[in-house]
Amino acid sequence: MPVRRAVLAVALAALMVLSGVAGCGTLAARPAAAPSPDVATGLTARLDAAVQQTMGELGVPGAIVAVAVPGVIDHTRAYGVGDKATGTPMSVDDHMRIGSVTKTFTGTAVLQLVERGRIALTDPIAKYVEGVPAGDDITLRMLGDMHSGLDSFEQDPEFATKVLDELPKGPDAGAVTPRELVELTARHPLNFAPGSRFQYSNVNLVLLGMVVEKAGGQPLAEYFQQHLFDPLRLTRTSYPSSGKLPSPYAHGYTLGPDGEETDASLWNPVWAGAAGAMVSTVADLRTWALALAKGTLLTPQLQRVRLEQVDRTGLGALYRFAVFEVAGWWGHNGSIPGYSTVVVAIPERNATLVVLANTDIPAQHAAGRIAEVVTRLVTPDNVYDLAAPVPQATPTPGR
């Protein structure tokens, strides 16, 4: 791809490799004794060394890692720098953009509205949003499972060029409405018949965000605050309306339109909307990781519905309703200009892993690679390895 389009396509969509998963049953926490101080200290030292080595290999300026596995380790630490210009160290208090982890919040909001009887997963998207190609055939469930067949807006060359031109101009530049994103998508034919197979597409979650606003009767930011952030006391998580970041924040580094590294900290994420615009901190994301994996904000029945397999092609349902599973870790990752993220949990072990990195430049997903290194040390039976071979001929989404 030309540099300008490639930069956007690589930076803006989540990177993941999906693997087969077992069916979900009732999840019960496994009791575990606390590790001895000597064992915990030795593991922490090896973990710190491995994270720093990986950061050096990938050229990651700064990262935050929080890993908690009862009976094994509970460790949170910031590494490297949060601002290359000043040399300010990364801090565990820093706000960062979380990209496609936003999808897990949007998906949860949709399911809450299902629970309240406002909508049904079998509803066609045309019931809530006009102008969607094949809108009478694409259900809300298909959108959350990435089975819609819709071509996503970030693949549009004109859009990619426009956004890259606008974003560096300031925190209010480059704003795009969800309606405009739908219209961009509508310019392109479906990639396949709705429900026939899997393909990762950001517009799916933008559409679900529009459903939440219509069925929930309030702006998405207000819905998130009232029904997701407040119940879990996520006091430092937000759905922003511009590119401004709360203080303190880590500067994020990406490739600019000229292919050179640039500071994208204040680039407006509004274009990503319900698919990727959110901001959070490591402490809030630790809470969210376990709540998401356990279905804390949903009924047990609806959580089972969320995670059930939907296999219409024989390839297996490897991506659930705005959440995926890798080797027992449930959650999502994210990538947006300047930042990469992994937020996952093993619910039956009460284990959580959050990795935040302030770059999306490396060819490998920076946070994902660090997550792999951490889990090889901490949970060798549950290694977060998105580079593992994909079984059969499962379609794999790009970044």
VOKOL-490109 format. One record per residue (C-alpha): z, y, x; residue number from 1; residue in one letter. Coordinates in nm, 2 decimals, padded with zeros to 4 digits. Each point is the difference from the previous one (the first is absolute). Layout:
// VOKOL-490109
+--------+--------+--------+-----+----+
:     pz :     py :     px :   i : aa :
+--------+--------+--------+-----+----+
:      Z :      Y :      X : NUM :  A :
...
+--------+--------+--------+-----+----+
This chain:
// VOKOL-490109
+--------+--------+--------+-----+----+
:     pz :     py :     px :   i : aa :
+--------+--------+--------+-----+----+
:  00.00 :  00.00 :  00.00 :   1 :  M :
: -00.04 :  00.36 :  00.11 :   2 :  P :
:  00.32 :  00.13 :  00.15 :   3 :  V :
:  00.09 :  00.23 : -00.29 :   4 :  R :
: -00.03 : -00.26 : -00.26 :   5 :  R :
:  00.15 : -00.27 :  00.21 :   6 :  A :
:  00.31 :  00.21 :  00.08 :   7 :  V :
:  00.07 :  00.05 : -00.37 :   8 :  L :
: -00.07 : -00.36 : -00.10 :   9 :  A :
:  00.22 : -00.13 :  00.28 :  10 :  V :
:  00.28 :  00.24 : -00.05 :  11 :  A :
:  00.03 :  00.03 : -00.38 :  12 :  L :
:  00.02 : -00.35 : -00.14 :  13 :  A :
:  00.27 : -00.27 :  00.06 :  14 :  A :
: -00.07 : -00.27 :  00.26 :  15 :  L :
:  00.09 : -00.35 : -00.10 :  16 :  M :
: -00.09 : -00.36 :  00.04 :  17 :  V :
:  00.10 : -00.22 : -00.29 :  18 :  L :
:  00.13 : -00.35 :  00.01 :  19 :  S :
:  00.07 : -00.27 : -00.26 :  20 :  G :
:  00.33 :  00.02 : -00.18 :  21 :  V :
:  00.21 : -00.24 : -00.20 :  22 :  A :
:  00.10 :  00.06 : -00.36 :  23 :  G :
:  00.31 :  00.21 : -00.07 :  24 :  C :
:  00.32 : -00.14 : -00.14 :  25 :  G :
:  00.35 :  00.15 : -00.03 :  26 :  T :
:  00.11 :  00.16 :  00.33 :  27 :  L :
:  00.35 : -00.06 :  00.11 :  28 :  A :
:  00.16 :  00.17 :  00.31 :  29 :  A :
:  00.08 : -00.24 :  00.28 :  30 :  R :
:  00.35 :  00.05 :  00.14 :  31 :  P :
:  00.01 :  00.05 :  00.38 :  32 :  A :
:  00.28 :  00.05 :  00.25 :  33 :  A :
:  00.00 :  00.31 :  00.21 :  34 :  A :
: -00.14 : -00.05 :  00.35 :  35 :  P :
:  00.23 :  00.03 :  00.29 :  36 :  S :
:  00.00 :  00.33 :  00.18 :  37 :  P :
: -00.14 : -00.15 :  00.32 :  38 :  D :
: -00.29 : -00.17 : -00.19 :  39 :  V :
: -00.08 :  00.32 : -00.20 :  40 :  A :
:  00.01 :  00.22 :  00.31 :  41 :  T :
: -00.23 : -00.23 :  00.19 :  42 :  G :
: -00.25 : -00.02 : -00.29 :  43 :  L :
:  00.01 :  00.38 : -00.04 :  44 :  T :
: -00.08 :  00.06 :  00.37 :  45 :  A :
: -00.30 : -00.24 : -00.01 :  46 :  R :
: -00.12 :  00.16 : -00.33 :  47 :  L :
:  00.02 :  00.35 :  00.16 :  48 :  D :
: -00.19 : -00.11 :  00.30 :  49 :  A :
: -00.27 : -00.17 : -00.20 :  50 :  A :
: -00.05 :  00.30 : -00.23 :  51 :  V :
: -00.03 :  00.24 :  00.29 :  52 :  Q :
: -00.24 : -00.23 :  00.18 :  53 :  Q :
: -00.22 : -00.03 : -00.31 :  54 :  T :
:  00.00 :  00.38 : -00.05 :  55 :  M :
: -00.11 :  00.04 :  00.36 :  56 :  G :
: -00.28 : -00.25 : -00.04 :  57 :  E :
: -00.13 :  00.17 : -00.32 :  58 :  L :
:  00.06 :  00.36 :  00.10 :  59 :  G :
:  00.25 :  00.06 : -00.28 :  60 :  V :
:  00.18 :  00.33 :  00.05 :  61 :  P :
:  00.30 : -00.08 : -00.22 :  62 :  G :
:  00.13 : -00.26 : -00.23 :  63 :  A :
:  00.30 : -00.09 : -00.22 :  64 :  I :
:  00.11 : -00.36 : -00.05 :  65 :  V :
:  00.26 : -00.12 : -00.25 :  66 :  A :
:  00.06 : -00.37 : -00.02 :  67 :  V :
:  00.28 : -00.17 : -00.18 :  68 :  A :
:  00.05 : -00.37 : -00.03 :  69 :  V :
:  00.35 : -00.11 : -00.11 :  70 :  P :
:  00.16 : -00.22 :  00.26 :  71 :  G :
: -00.27 :  00.10 :  00.26 :  72 :  V :
: -00.03 :  00.37 :  00.05 :  73 :  I :
:  00.03 :  00.35 : -00.16 :  74 :  D :
: -00.17 :  00.25 :  00.22 :  75 :  H :
: -00.16 :  00.34 : -00.06 :  76 :  T :
: -00.14 :  00.20 :  00.29 :  77 :  R :
: -00.25 :  00.28 :  00.07 :  78 :  A :
: -00.22 : -00.03 :  00.31 :  79 :  Y :
: -00.23 :  00.24 :  00.18 :  80 :  G :
: -00.08 :  00.35 : -00.11 :  81 :  V :
: -00.05 :  00.16 : -00.34 :  82 :  G :
: -00.18 :  00.30 :  00.14 :  83 :  D :
: -00.22 : -00.03 :  00.30 :  84 :  K :
: -00.04 :  00.37 :  00.05 :  85 :  A :
:  00.37 :  00.06 :  00.04 :  86 :  T :
:  00.12 : -00.34 :  00.11 :  87 :  G :
:  00.25 : -00.02 : -00.28 :  88 :  T :
:  00.12 : -00.35 : -00.04 :  89 :  P :
: -00.07 : -00.20 : -00.31 :  90 :  M :
:  00.31 : -00.01 : -00.23 :  91 :  S :
:  00.10 : -00.25 : -00.27 :  92 :  V :
:  00.04 :  00.30 : -00.23 :  93 :  D :
: -00.37 :  00.10 :  00.03 :  94 :  D :
: -00.21 :  00.01 : -00.31 :  95 :  H :
: -00.34 : -00.17 :  00.03 :  96 :  M :
: -00.30 : -00.07 : -00.22 :  97 :  R :
: -00.01 : -00.36 : -00.12 :  98 :  I :
: -00.36 : -00.04 : -00.12 :  99 :  G :
: -00.07 : -00.30 : -00.21 : 100 :  S :
:  00.37 : -00.10 : -00.03 : 101 :  V :
: -00.04 :  00.26 : -00.29 : 102 :  T :
: -00.18 : -00.27 : -00.19 : 103 :  K :
:  00.32 : -00.20 : -00.04 : 104 :  T :
:  00.16 :  00.29 : -00.18 : 105 :  F :
: -00.30 :  00.05 : -00.22 : 106 :  T :
: -00.02 : -00.37 : -00.09 : 107 :  G :
:  00.37 : -00.01 : -00.08 : 108 :  T :
: -00.03 :  00.31 : -00.23 : 109 :  A :
: -00.28 : -00.18 : -00.19 : 110 :  V :
:  00.21 : -00.31 : -00.05 : 111 :  L :
:  00.29 :  00.21 : -00.12 : 112 :  Q :
: -00.23 :  00.14 : -00.27 : 113 :  L :
: -00.11 : -00.35 : -00.09 : 114 :  V :
:  00.37 : -00.09 : -00.04 : 115 :  E :
:  00.05 :  00.30 : -00.23 : 116 :  R :
: -00.29 : -00.11 : -00.21 : 117 :  G :
: -00.21 :  00.31 :  00.08 : 118 :  R :
: -00.29 : -00.19 :  00.15 : 119 :  I :
: -00.11 : -00.36 :  00.06 : 120 :  A :
: -00.15 : -00.15 :  00.32 : 121 :  L :
: -00.28 : -00.14 : -00.22 : 122 :  T :
: -00.10 :  00.36 : -00.11 : 123 :  D :
: -00.34 :  00.12 :  00.12 : 124 :  P :
:  00.01 :  00.31 :  00.22 : 125 :  I :
: -00.24 :  00.17 : -00.24 : 126 :  A :
:  00.29 :  00.02 : -00.25 : 127 :  K :
:  00.17 :  00.26 :  00.23 : 128 :  Y :
: -00.27 :  00.14 :  00.23 : 129 :  V :
: -00.36 :  00.09 : -00.09 : 130 :  E :
: -00.30 : -00.03 :  00.22 : 131 :  G :
:  00.10 : -00.31 :  00.19 : 132 :  V :
: -00.29 : -00.24 :  00.07 : 133 :  P :
:  00.05 : -00.31 : -00.21 : 134 :  A :
:  00.32 :  00.15 : -00.13 : 135 :  G :
:  00.00 : -00.22 : -00.31 : 136 :  D :
:  00.00 : -00.31 :  00.22 : 137 :  D :
:  00.24 :  00.10 :  00.28 : 138 :  I :
:  00.36 : -00.06 : -00.10 : 139 :  T :
:  00.31 :  00.16 :  00.15 : 140 :  L :
:  00.09 : -00.34 :  00.15 : 141 :  R :
: -00.34 : -00.01 :  00.18 : 142 :  M :
:  00.07 :  00.34 :  00.14 : 143 :  L :
:  00.34 : -00.10 :  00.14 : 144 :  G :
: -00.13 : -00.33 :  00.14 : 145 :  D :
: -00.30 :  00.17 :  00.16 : 146 :  M :
: -00.24 : -00.20 : -00.22 : 147 :  H :
: -00.18 :  00.30 : -00.17 : 148 :  S :
: -00.33 :  00.00 :  00.20 : 149 :  G :
:  00.01 :  00.38 :  00.02 : 150 :  L :
: -00.14 :  00.17 :  00.31 : 151 :  D :
:  00.27 :  00.23 :  00.14 : 152 :  S :
: -00.04 :  00.37 :  00.06 : 153 :  F :
:  00.08 : -00.01 :  00.38 : 154 :  E :
: -00.32 : -00.20 :  00.05 : 155 :  Q :
: -00.21 :  00.29 : -00.13 : 156 :  D :
: -00.15 :  00.17 :  00.31 : 157 :  P :
: -00.01 :  00.35 : -00.16 : 158 :  E :
:  00.36 : -00.03 : -00.09 : 159 :  F :
:  00.10 : -00.11 :  00.34 : 160 :  A :
: -00.18 :  00.29 :  00.17 : 161 :  T :
:  00.14 :  00.25 : -00.24 : 162 :  K :
:  00.36 : -00.12 :  00.03 : 163 :  V :
: -00.01 :  00.00 :  00.38 : 164 :  L :
: -00.14 :  00.35 :  00.00 : 165 :  D :
:  00.27 :  00.13 : -00.23 : 166 :  E :
:  00.32 : -00.17 :  00.10 : 167 :  L :
:  00.05 :  00.17 :  00.34 : 168 :  P :
: -00.01 :  00.35 : -00.17 : 169 :  K :
:  00.36 : -00.02 : -00.12 : 170 :  G :
:  00.25 : -00.18 : -00.23 : 171 :  P :
: -00.17 :  00.12 : -00.32 : 172 :  D :
: -00.36 : -00.07 :  00.10 : 173 :  A :
: -00.19 : -00.31 : -00.11 : 174 :  G :
:  00.17 : -00.05 : -00.33 : 175 :  A :
: -00.18 : -00.24 : -00.23 : 176 :  V :
:  00.10 : -00.09 : -00.35 : 177 :  T :
:  00.01 : -00.36 : -00.13 : 178 :  P :
: -00.27 :  00.09 : -00.25 : 179 :  R :
: -00.23 :  00.10 :  00.29 : 180 :  E :
:  00.07 : -00.32 :  00.18 : 181 :  L :
: -00.09 : -00.20 : -00.31 : 182 :  V :
: -00.33 :  00.20 : -00.03 : 183 :  E :
: -00.07 : -00.08 :  00.37 : 184 :  L :
:  00.05 : -00.37 : -00.07 : 185 :  T :
: -00.22 :  00.01 : -00.31 : 186 :  A :
: -00.30 :  00.10 :  00.22 : 187 :  R :
: -00.01 : -00.35 :  00.14 : 188 :  H :
: -00.07 : -00.33 : -00.16 : 189 :  P :
:  00.26 : -00.27 : -00.03 : 190 :  L :
:  00.03 : -00.22 :  00.31 : 191 :  N :
:  00.05 : -00.31 : -00.22 : 192 :  F :
:  00.08 : -00.10 : -00.36 : 193 :  A :
:  00.35 :  00.11 : -00.10 : 194 :  P :
:  00.25 : -00.28 :  00.05 : 195 :  G :
: -00.23 : -00.22 :  00.20 : 196 :  S :
:  00.14 :  00.05 :  00.35 : 197 :  R :
:  00.22 :  00.22 :  00.22 : 198 :  F :
: -00.08 :  00.32 :  00.18 : 199 :  Q :
:  00.25 :  00.26 :  00.12 : 200 :  Y :
: -00.08 :  00.34 : -00.16 : 201 :  S :
:  00.21 :  00.31 :  00.00 : 202 :  N :
: -00.14 :  00.13 : -00.33 : 203 :  V :
:  00.17 : -00.29 : -00.18 : 204 :  N :
:  00.34 :  00.15 :  00.06 : 205 :  L :
: -00.12 :  00.36 : -00.06 : 206 :  V :
: -00.11 : -00.12 : -00.35 : 207 :  L :
:  00.34 : -00.17 : -00.05 : 208 :  L :
:  00.17 :  00.33 :  00.09 : 209 :  G :
: -00.20 :  00.17 : -00.27 : 210 :  M :
:  00.12 : -00.27 : -00.25 : 211 :  V :
:  00.36 :  00.06 :  00.10 : 212 :  V :
: -00.04 :  00.38 : -00.07 : 213 :  E :
: -00.17 : -00.06 : -00.34 : 214 :  K :
:  00.22 : -00.28 : -00.12 : 215 :  A :
:  00.32 :  00.13 :  00.16 : 216 :  G :
: -00.06 :  00.35 : -00.14 : 217 :  G :
:  00.09 :  00.19 :  00.32 : 218 :  Q :
: -00.16 :  00.09 :  00.34 : 219 :  P :
:  00.01 : -00.29 :  00.25 : 220 :  L :
:  00.24 :  00.18 :  00.23 : 221 :  A :
:  00.25 :  00.05 : -00.28 : 222 :  E :
: -00.04 : -00.37 : -00.11 : 223 :  Y :
:  00.06 : -00.12 :  00.35 : 224 :  F :
:  00.31 :  00.22 :  00.04 : 225 :  Q :
:  00.16 : -00.10 : -00.33 : 226 :  Q :
: -00.08 : -00.37 : -00.02 : 227 :  H :
: -00.03 : -00.11 :  00.37 : 228 :  L :
:  00.16 :  00.25 :  00.24 : 229 :  F :
:  00.31 :  00.09 : -00.19 : 230 :  D :
:  00.11 : -00.35 : -00.11 : 231 :  P :
: -00.02 : -00.12 :  00.36 : 232 :  L :
:  00.13 :  00.33 :  00.15 : 233 :  R :
: -00.31 :  00.05 :  00.21 : 234 :  L :
:  00.09 :  00.36 :  00.07 : 235 :  T :
: -00.25 :  00.05 :  00.28 : 236 :  R :
: -00.31 : -00.15 : -00.16 : 237 :  T :
: -00.25 :  00.22 : -00.17 : 238 :  S :
: -00.35 :  00.01 : -00.16 : 239 :  Y :
: -00.13 :  00.33 :  00.15 : 240 :  P :
: -00.23 :  00.26 : -00.15 : 241 :  S :
: -00.12 :  00.13 :  00.34 : 242 :  S :
:  00.00 : -00.08 :  00.37 : 243 :  G :
:  00.33 :  00.15 :  00.07 : 244 :  K :
:  00.27 : -00.23 :  00.13 : 245 :  L :
:  00.38 :  00.01 : -00.04 : 246 :  P :
:  00.19 :  00.07 :  00.31 : 247 :  S :
:  00.06 : -00.18 :  00.23 : 248 :  P :
: -00.33 : -00.18 :  00.03 : 249 :  Y :
: -00.20 : -00.19 :  00.26 : 250 :  A :
: -00.33 :  00.14 :  00.10 : 251 :  H :
: -00.29 : -00.24 : -00.07 : 252 :  G :
: -00.30 : -00.05 :  00.22 : 253 :  Y :
: -00.35 : -00.10 : -00.10 : 254 :  T :
: -00.36 :  00.04 :  00.11 : 255 :  L :
: -00.16 :  00.33 : -00.12 : 256 :  G :
: -00.36 :  00.05 : -00.12 : 257 :  P :
: -00.10 :  00.04 :  00.37 : 258 :  D :
:  00.16 : -00.34 :  00.09 : 259 :  G :
:  00.28 :  00.17 :  00.20 : 260 :  E :
:  00.37 : -00.05 : -00.07 : 261 :  E :
:  00.14 :  00.26 : -00.23 : 262 :  T :
:  00.33 :  00.07 : -00.17 : 263 :  D :
: -00.04 : -00.09 : -00.37 : 264 :  A :
:  00.36 :  00.06 : -00.10 : 265 :  S :
: -00.07 :  00.26 : -00.26 : 266 :  L :
: -00.33 : -00.14 : -00.13 : 267 :  W :
:  00.01 :  00.00 : -00.38 : 268 :  N :
:  00.04 : -00.36 : -00.13 : 269 :  P :
: -00.07 :  00.09 : -00.36 : 270 :  V :
: -00.34 : -00.15 :  00.01 : 271 :  W :
:  00.17 : -00.34 :  00.04 : 272 :  A :
:  00.21 :  00.05 : -00.31 : 273 :  G :
:  00.17 : -00.30 : -00.16 : 274 :  A :
: -00.17 : -00.22 :  00.27 : 275 :  A :
:  00.15 :  00.16 :  00.31 : 276 :  G :
:  00.15 :  00.35 : -00.02 : 277 :  A :
:  00.38 : -00.07 :  00.03 : 278 :  M :
:  00.25 :  00.12 :  00.26 : 279 :  V :
:  00.33 : -00.18 :  00.09 : 280 :  S :
:  00.25 : -00.09 :  00.27 : 281 :  T :
:  00.11 : -00.33 :  00.15 : 282 :  V :
:  00.33 :  00.00 : -00.18 : 283 :  A :
: -00.16 :  00.04 : -00.34 : 284 :  D :
: -00.27 : -00.26 :  00.08 : 285 :  L :
:  00.26 : -00.26 :  00.10 : 286 :  R :
:  00.14 :  00.04 : -00.35 : 287 :  T :
: -00.34 : -00.01 : -00.16 : 288 :  W :
: -00.12 : -00.31 :  00.19 : 289 :  A :
:  00.27 : -00.22 : -00.14 : 290 :  L :
: -00.01 :  00.15 : -00.35 : 291 :  A :
: -00.37 : -00.06 : -00.01 : 292 :  L :
:  00.01 : -00.36 :  00.12 : 293 :  A :
:  00.29 : -00.08 : -00.24 : 294 :  K :
: -00.14 :  00.19 : -00.29 : 295 :  G :
:  00.32 :  00.21 : -00.04 : 296 :  T :
: -00.17 :  00.25 : -00.23 : 297 :  L :
: -00.17 : -00.27 : -00.21 : 298 :  L :
:  00.12 : -00.28 : -00.22 : 299 :  T :
: -00.01 : -00.35 :  00.17 : 300 :  P :
: -00.28 : -00.10 : -00.24 : 301 :  Q :
: -00.22 :  00.30 :  00.09 : 302 :  L :
:  00.07 : -00.05 :  00.37 : 303 :  Q :
: -00.13 : -00.36 : -00.04 : 304 :  R :
: -00.31 :  00.14 : -00.18 : 305 :  V :
: -00.05 :  00.24 :  00.28 : 306 :  R :
:  00.00 : -00.27 :  00.27 : 307 :  L :
: -00.18 : -00.27 : -00.18 : 308 :  E :
: -00.33 : -00.12 :  00.13 : 309 :  Q :
: -00.32 :  00.10 : -00.17 : 310 :  V :
: -00.27 : -00.24 :  00.12 : 311 :  D :
: -00.34 :  00.04 : -00.17 : 312 :  R :
: -00.22 : -00.08 :  00.29 : 313 :  T :
:  00.16 : -00.30 :  00.18 : 314 :  G :
:  00.09 :  00.23 :  00.30 : 315 :  L :
:  00.36 :  00.05 : -00.10 : 316 :  G :
:  00.19 :  00.31 : -00.11 : 317 :  A :
:  00.11 :  00.13 :  00.33 : 318 :  L :
:  00.08 :  00.35 : -00.11 : 319 :  Y :
:  00.23 :  00.05 : -00.29 : 320 :  R :
:  00.06 :  00.30 : -00.23 : 321 :  F :
:  00.01 :  00.28 :  00.27 : 322 :  A :
:  00.19 : -00.23 :  00.24 : 323 :  V :
: -00.09 : -00.27 :  00.26 : 324 :  F :
:  00.18 : -00.28 :  00.18 : 325 :  E :
: -00.03 : -00.09 :  00.36 : 326 :  V :
:  00.21 : -00.30 :  00.13 : 327 :  A :
:  00.27 :  00.06 : -00.25 : 328 :  G :
:  00.01 :  00.38 :  00.04 : 329 :  W :
: -00.08 :  00.18 : -00.32 : 330 :  W :
: -00.11 :  00.36 : -00.02 : 331 :  G :
: -00.29 :  00.21 :  00.12 : 332 :  H :
: -00.13 :  00.19 :  00.30 : 333 :  N :
: -00.16 :  00.34 :  00.03 : 334 :  G :
: -00.23 :  00.22 :  00.20 : 335 :  S :
: -00.08 :  00.36 : -00.05 : 336 :  I :
: -00.12 :  00.26 :  00.26 : 337 :  P :
:  00.28 :  00.02 :  00.26 : 338 :  G :
:  00.22 : -00.28 : -00.12 : 339 :  Y :
:  00.03 : -00.38 : -00.05 : 340 :  S :
:  00.27 : -00.18 : -00.19 : 341 :  T :
:  00.13 : -00.35 : -00.08 : 342 :  V :
:  00.27 : -00.04 : -00.27 : 343 :  V :
:  00.09 : -00.37 : -00.08 : 344 :  V :
:  00.29 : -00.22 : -00.09 : 345 :  A :
:  00.09 : -00.37 : -00.03 : 346 :  I :
:  00.19 :  00.01 : -00.33 : 347 :  P :
:  00.17 : -00.34 :  00.02 : 348 :  E :
:  00.15 :  00.10 :  00.34 : 349 :  R :
:  00.07 :  00.36 : -00.09 : 350 :  N :
: -00.20 :  00.09 :  00.31 : 351 :  A :
: -00.19 :  00.32 :  00.04 : 352 :  T :
: -00.25 :  00.14 :  00.25 : 353 :  L :
: -00.13 :  00.36 :  00.01 : 354 :  V :
: -00.23 :  00.12 :  00.28 : 355 :  V :
: -00.13 :  00.36 :  00.02 : 356 :  L :
: -00.24 :  00.12 :  00.27 : 357 :  A :
: -00.13 :  00.35 :  00.04 : 358 :  N :
: -00.36 : -00.10 :  00.08 : 359 :  T :
: -00.29 : -00.17 : -00.17 : 360 :  D :
: -00.23 :  00.01 :  00.31 : 361 :  I :
:  00.04 : -00.35 :  00.15 : 362 :  P :
: -00.25 : -00.25 : -00.11 : 363 :  A :
:  00.29 : -00.22 : -00.10 : 364 :  Q :
:  00.22 :  00.12 : -00.28 : 365 :  H :
:  00.28 :  00.14 :  00.21 : 366 :  A :
:  00.29 : -00.06 : -00.23 : 367 :  A :
: -00.13 : -00.35 : -00.09 : 368 :  G :
: -00.03 : -00.10 :  00.37 : 369 :  R :
:  00.36 :  00.12 :  00.06 : 370 :  I :
:  00.11 : -00.19 : -00.31 : 371 :  A :
: -00.15 : -00.31 :  00.14 : 372 :  E :
:  00.18 :  00.04 :  00.33 : 373 :  V :
:  00.33 :  00.06 : -00.17 : 374 :  V :
: -00.03 : -00.30 : -00.23 : 375 :  T :
: -00.10 : -00.24 :  00.28 : 376 :  R :
:  00.34 :  00.08 :  00.15 : 377 :  L :
:  00.22 :  00.04 : -00.31 : 378 :  V :
: -00.15 : -00.24 : -00.25 : 379 :  T :
: -00.22 : -00.25 :  00.19 : 380 :  P :
: -00.04 : -00.21 : -00.32 : 381 :  D :
: -00.13 :  00.31 : -00.18 : 382 :  N :
: -00.24 :  00.18 :  00.23 : 383 :  V :
: -00.18 :  00.31 : -00.15 : 384 :  Y :
: -00.34 : -00.09 :  00.15 : 385 :  D :
: -00.29 :  00.17 : -00.17 : 386 :  L :
: -00.23 : -00.12 :  00.29 : 387 :  A :
:  00.05 : -00.37 : -00.10 : 388 :  A :
: -00.31 : -00.18 : -00.12 : 389 :  P :
: -00.07 :  00.04 : -00.37 : 390 :  V :
: -00.01 : -00.34 : -00.19 : 391 :  P :
: -00.33 : -00.10 : -00.15 : 392 :  Q :
: -00.25 :  00.28 : -00.07 : 393 :  A :
:  00.25 :  00.25 : -00.14 : 394 :  T :
: -00.15 :  00.35 : -00.01 : 395 :  P :
:  00.19 :  00.23 :  00.23 : 396 :  T :
:  00.02 :  00.38 : -00.07 : 397 :  P :
: -00.07 :  00.25 :  00.27 : 398 :  G :
:  00.22 :  00.28 :  00.10 : 399 :  R :
+--------+--------+--------+-----+----+
